[in-house]
Each structure stands twice: as C-alpha cells, then as structure tokens.
C-alpha cells in the first residue's frame, strides 16, 4: 500500500501541467487532492478526470498570490477533509522581457505568483501539517541555479523558492514537517508551448532545448510528478531542506560548457 494512501494534499496550480500530473498520480495512490487553481474550468476538468479514475478531488478556485484567498482555500480544505498532510507549491507564471522593458507590475506579478504564493500557502497550511507531521514540496526550476537573459524576475522567483525551502525545513523539522524543492529542466507543458510560440525561430529553439538535455528530450509533467511522489512519500522520510534537480542532465551540460 502506498504511503500516500488516505492522505490529504493541496496542490497549487493543479489544473494543468506539472501540478495536474502530481495531483493525478497522488490520487491514484489514494490521496484526496485539493486543487488550488485560478482557472476554474481547468481545475474542474482535472477533478472529473481524477474522479472518473476512482480518486477523490476538490477544486477550490484560488488566486495563490492573494493571502486572503489562500487562507480561505485552506479553511475550505479543512472543513471538507479535516486535515492536510501535504502541500505542493507548484503554481507559476513566466513573463519574460528585457530588464529595461520589464515594468514594476510585471515584476510584482511574477514574484507574487511564483514566490509569495509559496510563503502564503506554507504559512496557511503549516498548523495542520505540524499537527500530524507532513510534507511540503516546492516546484522551483533550473532557473534557480542559472541566469537566463530576459528572465530576471522568473530567475529571482525560482531562486527564492530554493532559499525559502531551506528556511522552512530548518524551522519545521522539530514539528516533523519535511520541506524539499524540485528544480525541473525544460518541461513540455502549455506554458512551454506559449514560450515556444514567442520565439523568432520556434523550430530551432525546439531543437536546441531538446539538445540541452543529455537524455535528448525535454521532460514531461510525469517525470516531475514521479520525483514529487518520492519526496512526498515515507520513502524520503530522512530528506529535508534539499533540492532535487530533475532536468535530464541539463545542469551537467551547463557545467560542461563552463
């Protein structure tokens, strides 16, 4: 029996991409999944898919960049299920632009959705997580470790996720709450497709990004979901405050070129 069986998990941005894959895999393992998703249609579609497969899920339409909305989502989760055993901070956006053209509004939106949400959701869920011992998994990016032109806000937000992961792990170890991060490489999601469409030469960029990974392909949401499943399970019960890079060897190639 999976160690995720009969647990309750909150997944932010769980209506699509990596969050959806994590939610579906956890539900398959017997976890009741709460999708904190700003897109109600996507969230509802994922709930239907999980329920059709025999799982349990609830979508709470939530703007995770709004602390009040996050508190309300957690309150609804506790009202429905009575507990929270795990939190996956996955929600994120990618708004890229050359720095002098990047407006303060664009900066704040990126930081609030990608990084502030990790703080808001962790703060709101921690009392319930501490009550039983629990797990937080934060989805960062290889952008936490490398700089990319036009991605100052995104890079800063993902680096911040890795930093807050360490702090939360130190602070909550005494409460038997583990906190870890995952740094994916390029993953084929709807967000990736939008990024690809903005490129002057999408075909060339598609080839280059595949070749950036020594395994010869970009990742899939399931590649990240399986890593998250390990960090969420009791099989990793002596792992906290660390970052697992899931990038098909991309980081190794960056060091190789350096």
Residue frames as qw, qx, qy, qz and C-alpha x, y, z in Angstrom:
[[0.000, 0.887, 0.461, 0.000, 0.00, 0.00, 0.00],
 [0.380, 0.578, -0.037, 0.721, 1.30, 3.46, -0.89],
 [0.360, -0.328, -0.478, 0.731, 2.35, 5.72, 1.97],
 [0.119, -0.031, -0.117, -0.985, 0.21, 8.39, 0.30],
 [0.330, -0.401, -0.799, -0.303, -2.95, 6.36, 0.81],
 [0.375, -0.742, -0.555, 0.037, -5.71, 8.16, 2.74],
 [0.367, -0.316, -0.116, 0.867, -3.72, 11.40, 2.92],
 [0.228, 0.900, 0.363, -0.074, -4.97, 14.88, 2.03],
 [0.542, -0.132, 0.248, 0.792, -2.83, 17.00, -0.27],
 [0.239, 0.887, 0.162, -0.361, -3.12, 20.58, -1.54],
 [0.604, 0.080, 0.437, 0.662, -1.63, 21.19, -4.99],
 [0.140, 0.756, 0.068, -0.635, -1.44, 24.77, -6.24],
 [0.344, 0.566, -0.486, -0.570, -1.85, 25.20, -9.97],
 [0.443, -0.101, 0.890, -0.035, -3.14, 21.65, -10.10],
 [0.665, 0.531, 0.316, -0.420, -5.36, 22.10, -13.13],
 [0.733, 0.668, -0.132, -0.009, -2.67, 21.67, -15.78],
 [0.394, 0.718, -0.524, 0.235, 0.93, 20.69, -16.46],
 [0.341, 0.266, -0.797, 0.423, 3.17, 19.53, -13.63],
 [0.356, -0.142, 0.527, -0.759, 0.56, 20.24, -10.95],
 [0.824, 0.102, -0.100, -0.548, -2.04, 18.18, -12.75],
 [0.712, 0.270, -0.647, 0.034, 0.38, 15.26, -13.16],
 [0.096, 0.238, -0.756, 0.602, 1.27, 15.36, -9.45],
 [0.564, -0.050, 0.324, -0.758, -2.40, 15.52, -8.46],
 [0.847, 0.168, -0.298, -0.406, -3.38, 12.61, -10.70],
 [0.574, 0.266, -0.741, 0.224, -0.52, 10.40, -9.50],
 [0.098, -0.189, 0.677, -0.704, -1.26, 11.17, -5.85],
 [0.702, 0.014, 0.131, -0.700, -4.95, 10.46, -6.33],
 [0.794, 0.215, -0.538, -0.185, -4.08, 7.14, -7.94],
 [0.383, 0.209, -0.774, 0.459, -2.15, 6.34, -4.75],
 [0.420, -0.552, -0.715, 0.088, -5.24, 7.01, -2.63],
 [0.219, -0.220, -0.263, 0.914, -4.66, 10.67, -1.73],
 [0.135, 0.844, 0.516, -0.054, -7.57, 13.10, -1.56],
 [0.456, 0.059, 0.176, 0.871, -6.36, 16.04, -3.64],
 [0.069, 0.872, 0.342, -0.344, -7.37, 19.69, -3.33],
 [0.530, 0.361, 0.297, 0.708, -6.55, 21.73, -6.41],
 [0.107, -0.780, -0.173, 0.592, -5.88, 25.38, -5.58],
 [0.448, 0.221, 0.582, 0.641, -6.35, 26.59, -9.14],
 [0.102, 0.426, 0.066, -0.896, -7.09, 30.04, -10.53],
 [0.387, 0.137, -0.582, -0.702, -8.59, 28.57, -13.70],
 [0.621, -0.027, 0.554, -0.554, -11.84, 27.00, -12.53],
 [0.843, 0.372, -0.141, -0.363, -12.51, 25.24, -15.83],
 [0.506, 0.476, -0.710, 0.118, -9.12, 23.55, -15.84],
 [0.200, -0.294, 0.773, -0.525, -9.48, 22.63, -12.19],
 [0.756, 0.103, 0.328, -0.557, -12.94, 21.14, -12.72],
 [0.788, 0.432, -0.382, -0.219, -11.71, 19.14, -15.71],
 [0.288, 0.426, -0.808, 0.288, -8.88, 17.67, -13.64],
 [0.467, -0.138, 0.634, -0.600, -11.28, 16.82, -10.81],
 [0.853, 0.247, 0.030, -0.459, -13.53, 14.97, -13.27],
 [0.643, 0.474, -0.601, -0.008, -10.57, 13.05, -14.66],
 [0.008, 0.348, -0.820, 0.454, -9.44, 12.03, -11.17],
 [0.610, 0.001, 0.500, -0.614, -12.94, 11.01, -10.11],
 [0.832, 0.348, -0.214, -0.375, -13.51, 9.01, -13.29],
 [0.539, 0.405, -0.720, 0.167, -10.38, 7.07, -12.41],
 [0.733, -0.405, -0.546, 0.039, -11.78, 6.32, -8.95],
 [0.443, 0.018, -0.406, 0.799, -9.97, 9.02, -6.98],
 [0.210, -0.832, -0.475, 0.195, -11.10, 11.87, -4.76],
 [0.392, 0.096, 0.077, 0.912, -10.51, 15.53, -5.62],
 [0.022, -0.868, -0.434, 0.239, -11.83, 19.01, -4.97],
 [0.420, 0.386, 0.137, 0.810, -11.10, 22.23, -6.87],
 [0.207, -0.817, -0.340, 0.417, -11.07, 25.47, -4.91],
 [0.450, 0.734, 0.144, 0.489, -10.72, 28.43, -7.26],
 [0.566, -0.724, -0.056, 0.391, -7.83, 30.35, -5.71],
 [0.396, 0.833, -0.205, 0.329, -5.53, 33.22, -6.59],
 [0.842, -0.300, -0.247, 0.374, -2.46, 31.99, -4.72],
 [0.396, 0.319, -0.127, 0.851, -0.87, 35.44, -4.94],
 [0.380, -0.577, -0.039, -0.722, -3.62, 36.68, -2.58],
 [0.113, 0.183, -0.842, 0.495, -3.03, 35.73, 1.07],
 [0.530, 0.039, 0.392, -0.751, -6.71, 36.15, 1.97],
 [0.803, 0.247, -0.303, -0.451, -7.76, 33.80, -0.86],
 [0.488, 0.290, -0.807, 0.164, -5.17, 31.26, 0.26],
 [0.176, -0.118, 0.726, -0.655, -6.44, 31.34, 3.85],
 [0.706, 0.145, 0.141, -0.679, -9.99, 30.76, 2.57],
 [0.727, 0.310, -0.568, -0.230, -8.83, 27.81, 0.44],
 [0.270, 0.223, -0.857, 0.378, -7.12, 26.18, 3.41],
 [0.409, -0.011, 0.532, -0.742, -10.19, 26.75, 5.59],
 [0.790, 0.218, -0.137, -0.557, -12.38, 25.08, 2.96],
 [0.581, 0.312, -0.751, 0.017, -9.95, 22.15, 2.72],
 [0.033, 0.139, -0.821, 0.553, -10.03, 21.61, 6.48],
 [0.587, 0.084, 0.287, -0.752, -13.81, 21.93, 6.52],
 [0.803, 0.275, -0.334, -0.410, -14.14, 19.26, 3.83],
 [0.787, 0.216, -0.568, 0.106, -11.40, 16.82, 4.88],
 [0.711, -0.698, -0.039, -0.076, -10.44, 17.76, 8.44],
 [0.707, -0.482, 0.315, 0.410, -6.71, 17.54, 7.81],
 [0.541, 0.799, -0.260, -0.045, -3.83, 18.45, 5.50],
 [0.889, -0.298, 0.247, 0.245, -0.92, 16.05, 5.17],
 [0.599, -0.038, 0.387, 0.700, 0.96, 17.53, 2.24],
 [0.242, 0.882, 0.098, -0.393, 1.33, 20.72, 0.23],
 [0.643, 0.146, 0.420, 0.623, 2.77, 21.05, -3.26],
 [0.067, 0.816, 0.031, -0.573, 3.57, 24.64, -4.17],
 [0.595, 0.160, 0.623, 0.482, 3.51, 24.38, -7.94],
 [0.315, 0.876, 0.364, -0.034, 1.66, 27.42, -9.31],
 [0.421, -0.461, 0.254, 0.739, 3.77, 29.66, -11.50],
 [0.523, 0.828, 0.190, -0.068, 3.93, 32.01, -14.45],
 [0.626, -0.171, 0.309, 0.695, 6.73, 33.01, -16.81],
 [0.293, 0.936, 0.191, -0.034, 6.70, 36.56, -18.13],
 [0.696, -0.190, 0.218, 0.657, 9.97, 37.24, -19.93],
 [0.308, 0.921, 0.139, 0.193, 11.26, 40.57, -21.20],
 [0.550, 0.350, -0.242, 0.719, 14.49, 42.53, -21.37],
 [0.394, -0.430, -0.559, 0.589, 15.00, 44.20, -18.00],
 [0.046, -0.170, -0.032, 0.984, 14.64, 47.82, -19.10],
 [0.400, -0.162, -0.489, -0.758, 11.28, 46.93, -20.65],
 [0.436, -0.334, -0.827, 0.122, 10.07, 44.95, -17.64],
 [0.271, -0.637, -0.063, -0.719, 7.50, 47.02, -15.77],
 [0.171, -0.282, 0.705, -0.628, 7.10, 47.07, -11.98],
 [0.782, 0.012, 0.171, -0.600, 3.67, 45.48, -12.45],
 [0.836, 0.296, -0.451, -0.105, 5.21, 42.59, -14.41],
 [0.276, 0.393, -0.746, 0.461, 7.87, 42.15, -11.72],
 [0.405, -0.197, 0.568, -0.689, 5.38, 42.09, -8.85],
 [0.864, 0.110, -0.067, -0.486, 3.03, 39.71, -10.68],
 [0.735, 0.325, -0.591, 0.068, 5.82, 37.20, -11.33],
 [0.140, 0.315, -0.738, 0.580, 7.21, 37.38, -7.80],
 [0.550, -0.142, 0.378, -0.732, 3.76, 37.23, -6.20],
 [0.902, 0.123, -0.154, -0.384, 2.52, 34.22, -8.17],
 [0.766, 0.323, -0.536, 0.147, 5.78, 32.26, -8.13],
 [0.411, 0.217, -0.639, 0.613, 7.33, 33.10, -4.77],
 [0.314, -0.248, 0.364, -0.841, 4.93, 34.93, -2.45],
 [0.818, -0.112, -0.267, -0.496, 2.42, 32.13, -3.03],
 [0.691, 0.081, -0.672, 0.254, 4.89, 29.64, -1.54],
 [0.085, 0.146, -0.560, 0.811, 5.04, 31.75, 1.61],
 [0.543, -0.141, 0.065, -0.826, 1.27, 32.31, 1.78],
 [0.847, -0.043, -0.415, -0.331, 0.36, 28.66, 1.20],
 [0.582, 0.102, -0.694, 0.410, 3.05, 27.28, 3.51],
 [0.082, -0.185, 0.467, -0.861, 2.08, 29.69, 6.29],
 [0.662, -0.117, -0.027, -0.740, -1.59, 28.79, 5.95],
 [0.873, 0.015, -0.448, -0.191, -1.04, 25.01, 5.82],
 [0.347, 0.402, -0.721, 0.444, 1.67, 24.67, 8.46],
 [0.472, -0.298, 0.517, -0.649, -0.58, 24.50, 11.54],
 [0.925, 0.081, 0.058, -0.366, -2.37, 21.49, 10.01],
 [0.743, 0.438, -0.490, 0.131, 0.87, 19.95, 8.78],
 [0.062, 0.482, -0.686, 0.541, 2.50, 20.32, 12.18],
 [0.713, -0.259, 0.282, -0.588, -0.46, 18.66, 13.89],
 [0.976, 0.047, 0.164, -0.132, 0.27, 15.29, 12.26],
 [0.468, -0.403, 0.609, 0.497, 3.67, 15.66, 10.69],
 [0.650, 0.679, 0.308, -0.147, 3.59, 16.47, 7.00],
 [0.612, -0.028, 0.438, 0.658, 5.42, 17.34, 3.82],
 [0.308, 0.858, 0.044, -0.409, 5.88, 20.37, 1.59],
 [0.648, 0.074, 0.487, 0.581, 7.29, 20.07, -1.92],
 [0.151, 0.819, 0.010, -0.553, 8.08, 23.30, -3.76],
 [0.748, 0.424, 0.376, 0.345, 8.44, 23.32, -7.54],
 [0.171, -0.766, 0.212, 0.582, 11.32, 25.62, -8.47],
 [0.739, 0.673, 0.016, -0.005, 13.38, 25.39, -11.70],
 [0.786, 0.032, 0.062, 0.615, 16.90, 25.09, -13.05],
 [0.155, 0.785, 0.081, 0.594, 16.47, 28.87, -13.36],
 [0.606, -0.795, -0.011, -0.018, 17.22, 28.90, -9.62],
 [0.770, -0.394, 0.274, 0.421, 20.83, 27.98, -10.41],
 [0.489, 0.104, 0.436, 0.748, 21.50, 29.60, -13.79],
 [0.148, 0.603, 0.130, -0.773, 20.82, 33.04, -15.24],
 [0.433, 0.422, 0.687, 0.402, 18.88, 33.48, -18.46],
 [0.055, -0.025, 0.165, 0.984, 18.56, 36.68, -20.49],
 [0.399, -0.261, -0.373, -0.796, 15.12, 38.24, -20.22],
 [0.691, -0.379, -0.602, -0.132, 14.21, 36.18, -17.16],
 [0.138, 0.381, -0.528, 0.746, 15.34, 38.31, -14.22],
 [0.580, -0.293, 0.239, -0.721, 12.03, 38.11, -12.35],
 [0.939, -0.014, -0.248, -0.236, 11.48, 34.43, -13.10],
 [0.654, 0.282, -0.568, 0.412, 15.05, 33.55, -12.12],
 [0.078, -0.385, 0.494, -0.776, 14.74, 35.55, -8.90],
 [0.753, -0.237, 0.079, -0.609, 11.44, 33.90, -8.01],
 [0.940, 0.045, -0.334, -0.046, 12.78, 30.39, -8.54],
 [0.453, 0.338, -0.578, 0.588, 15.99, 31.12, -6.63],
 [0.350, -0.382, 0.349, -0.781, 13.82, 32.44, -3.83],
 [0.896, -0.160, -0.164, -0.381, 11.85, 29.19, -3.75],
 [0.788, 0.148, -0.510, 0.311, 15.04, 27.22, -3.16],
 [0.149, 0.365, -0.488, 0.779, 16.04, 29.64, -0.39],
 [0.578, -0.322, 0.193, -0.725, 12.68, 29.56, 1.41],
 [0.900, -0.034, -0.409, -0.145, 12.70, 25.76, 1.14],
 [0.556, 0.190, -0.604, 0.538, 15.85, 25.61, 3.27],
 [0.144, -0.307, 0.388, -0.857, 14.46, 28.05, 5.84],
 [0.762, -0.212, -0.063, -0.609, 11.15, 26.24, 6.17],
 [0.843, 0.042, -0.532, 0.067, 12.92, 22.90, 6.53],
 [0.347, 0.218, -0.596, 0.690, 15.09, 24.19, 9.38],
 [0.335, -0.255, 0.252, -0.872, 12.18, 25.86, 11.13],
 [0.796, -0.093, -0.027, -0.598, 9.79, 22.92, 10.88],
 [0.541, 0.246, -0.802, 0.063, 11.99, 19.89, 11.38],
 [0.053, -0.105, 0.771, -0.626, 11.14, 19.89, 15.09],
 [0.620, 0.167, 0.279, -0.714, 7.49, 19.61, 14.10],
 [0.538, 0.048, 0.828, 0.150, 8.18, 16.57, 11.91],
 [0.557, 0.771, 0.213, -0.223, 7.42, 18.55, 8.76],
 [0.613, -0.135, 0.472, 0.619, 9.77, 17.96, 5.85],
 [0.355, 0.865, 0.083, -0.345, 10.27, 20.61, 3.14],
 [0.567, -0.164, 0.570, 0.572, 12.05, 20.00, -0.15],
 [0.390, 0.700, -0.090, -0.591, 12.19, 21.51, -3.64],
 [0.742, 0.232, 0.548, 0.308, 12.36, 20.16, -7.16],
 [0.071, 0.688, -0.275, -0.668, 14.16, 22.01, -9.94],
 [0.774, 0.400, 0.485, 0.072, 12.88, 20.78, -13.31],
 [0.286, -0.181, 0.487, 0.805, 14.57, 21.45, -16.61],
 [0.371, 0.150, -0.307, -0.863, 12.51, 22.28, -19.70],
 [0.320, 0.218, 0.892, -0.233, 9.16, 20.51, -19.40],
 [0.104, -0.211, -0.653, -0.720, 6.59, 20.13, -22.17],
 [0.051, 0.540, 0.694, -0.474, 3.53, 21.94, -20.80],
 [0.241, 0.845, 0.445, 0.174, 1.03, 24.51, -22.09],
 [0.236, -0.916, 0.094, 0.309, 3.29, 27.19, -20.57],
 [0.509, -0.323, 0.573, 0.555, 6.21, 25.84, -22.56],
 [0.441, 0.502, 0.637, 0.384, 4.17, 25.90, -25.77],
 [0.048, 0.973, 0.223, -0.036, 3.41, 29.59, -25.19],
 [0.384, -0.736, 0.352, 0.432, 7.11, 30.31, -24.65],
 [0.556, 0.012, 0.669, 0.494, 7.98, 28.41, -27.82],
 [0.349, 0.745, 0.528, 0.209, 5.45, 30.37, -29.85],
 [0.086, -0.972, -0.012, 0.216, 7.13, 33.65, -28.85],
 [0.584, -0.399, 0.461, 0.536, 10.47, 32.60, -30.30],
 [0.314, 0.662, -0.316, -0.603, 11.59, 34.12, -33.64],
 [0.519, 0.327, -0.738, -0.279, 12.55, 30.62, -34.85],
 [0.780, -0.314, 0.303, -0.449, 10.42, 28.09, -32.91],
 [0.965, 0.195, -0.176, -0.011, 11.80, 25.11, -34.81],
 [0.504, 0.511, -0.504, 0.480, 15.40, 25.97, -33.99],
 [0.304, -0.507, 0.482, -0.647, 14.56, 26.73, -30.37],
 [0.928, -0.139, 0.065, -0.340, 12.70, 23.43, -30.10],
 [0.874, 0.292, -0.327, 0.210, 15.78, 21.58, -31.33],
 [0.243, 0.561, -0.505, 0.608, 18.21, 23.48, -29.10],
 [0.525, -0.455, 0.387, -0.607, 16.17, 22.95, -25.97],
 [0.987, -0.042, -0.050, -0.149, 15.87, 19.24, -26.64],
 [0.770, 0.372, -0.347, 0.386, 19.61, 19.01, -27.21],
 [0.122, -0.700, 0.407, -0.575, 20.28, 20.94, -24.00],
 [0.782, -0.365, 0.384, -0.328, 19.37, 17.76, -22.13],
 [0.024, -0.466, 0.867, 0.172, 21.89, 14.91, -22.48],
 [0.472, 0.172, 0.848, -0.169, 18.97, 12.46, -22.45],
 [0.138, 0.065, 0.694, 0.703, 17.93, 14.01, -25.74],
 [0.185, -0.606, -0.644, -0.429, 14.46, 15.27, -24.90],
 [0.251, -0.424, 0.248, -0.834, 12.58, 17.76, -22.78],
 [0.053, 0.046, 0.907, -0.414, 10.85, 16.39, -19.75],
 [0.373, -0.458, -0.630, -0.504, 7.20, 15.56, -19.26],
 [0.468, -0.562, 0.180, -0.658, 4.98, 16.53, -16.32],
 [0.949, -0.250, -0.150, -0.121, 5.03, 12.88, -15.26],
 [0.682, 0.294, -0.414, 0.526, 8.83, 12.95, -14.98],
 [0.031, -0.442, 0.379, -0.812, 8.48, 15.63, -12.32],
 [0.738, -0.376, -0.041, -0.559, 5.43, 14.01, -10.73],
 [0.916, -0.074, -0.377, 0.116, 7.31, 10.78, -10.04],
 [0.428, 0.280, -0.450, 0.732, 10.08, 12.75, -8.33],
 [0.355, -0.421, 0.180, -0.815, 7.49, 14.61, -6.27],
 [0.872, -0.263, -0.285, -0.299, 5.84, 11.33, -5.33],
 [0.745, 0.050, -0.495, 0.444, 9.14, 10.14, -3.84],
 [0.162, 0.274, -0.372, 0.872, 9.63, 13.33, -1.81],
 [0.557, -0.354, -0.017, -0.751, 6.02, 13.21, -0.61],
 [0.880, -0.164, -0.416, -0.161, 6.24, 9.59, 0.48],
 [0.709, -0.665, 0.231, -0.042, 7.66, 8.00, 3.62],
 [0.908, 0.184, 0.053, 0.374, 10.44, 6.59, 1.46],
 [0.408, 0.562, -0.132, 0.707, 12.12, 10.00, 1.77],
 [0.516, -0.797, -0.289, -0.121, 11.43, 10.48, 5.48],
 [0.624, -0.561, 0.021, 0.543, 15.03, 11.50, 6.25],
 [0.417, 0.261, 0.327, 0.807, 15.27, 14.03, 3.43],
 [0.042, -0.911, -0.394, 0.112, 14.54, 17.68, 4.13],
 [0.167, -0.872, 0.134, 0.441, 15.90, 21.07, 3.13],
 [0.448, -0.231, 0.651, 0.567, 17.27, 19.79, -0.14],
 [0.513, 0.595, -0.110, -0.609, 16.69, 20.40, -3.83],
 [0.676, 0.073, 0.706, 0.198, 16.24, 17.57, -6.30],
 [0.214, 0.541, -0.388, -0.715, 17.21, 18.54, -9.84],
 [0.646, 0.306, 0.699, -0.010, 15.06, 16.76, -12.43],
 [0.264, 0.804, -0.143, -0.514, 16.42, 18.00, -15.74],
 [0.903, 0.413, 0.110, 0.044, 17.59, 15.15, -17.94],
 [0.776, -0.118, 0.107, 0.611, 21.21, 16.12, -17.27],
 [0.269, 0.879, 0.169, 0.355, 20.79, 19.75, -18.36],
 [0.382, -0.907, 0.178, 0.008, 22.71, 21.09, -15.37],
 [0.783, -0.279, 0.400, 0.387, 25.63, 18.77, -16.04],
 [0.603, 0.513, 0.345, 0.505, 25.85, 20.10, -19.58],
 [0.021, -0.978, -0.024, -0.207, 25.87, 23.71, -18.36],
 [0.579, -0.715, 0.345, 0.184, 28.83, 22.91, -16.11],
 [0.792, 0.103, 0.431, 0.420, 30.48, 21.06, -19.01],
 [0.425, 0.760, 0.231, 0.434, 30.25, 24.16, -21.22],
 [0.272, -0.955, 0.099, -0.057, 31.51, 26.43, -18.45]]
